[in-house]
Amino acid sequence: PGEGSSLSPQQKEDAQISSTKIKEPRSRWLWLSHLRLLLLVVLVLSAVNSCNYLPIYLVSWLEEETQLSPSLALSIAAVAKVVQMLMTFPVSFATDRYGATKVMLLGGGSVSLVA
């Protein structure tokens, strides 16, 4: 009464417990979002270490021209690099097995049919 609070001691304790329960899952999600962003940065920077600066240009272009958030632009660049990596493995295998010229002719011909 003297403190201006109309809550009983039990209600105050319940309020403290409920606020603790709310903060705990939020901190877990925050940690997971930081982990996700760290993985995206590692994917994009690994391409830069191999002298492929396209992801950095892509991120800056997406931020400036399309007004995307930095994390969304980084996500798009990382997805592009993952797709490029996944598509490189079958082509590398085919090139080692059949030779570069045959694979390049087959790739060019298939692209001309699809486009």
URWOBEL-V393708 format. One record per helix or strand. SS is the DSSP state (@ for helix, = for strand). FROM is the first residue (numbers start at 1). LEN is the number of residues. If there is no record, write none. Layout:
BEGIN
ss: (SS:SS)
from: (FROM:FROM)
len: (LEN:LEN)
END
This chain:
BEGIN
ss: (@:@:@:@)
from: (9:54:70:100)
len: (41:12:29:15)
END
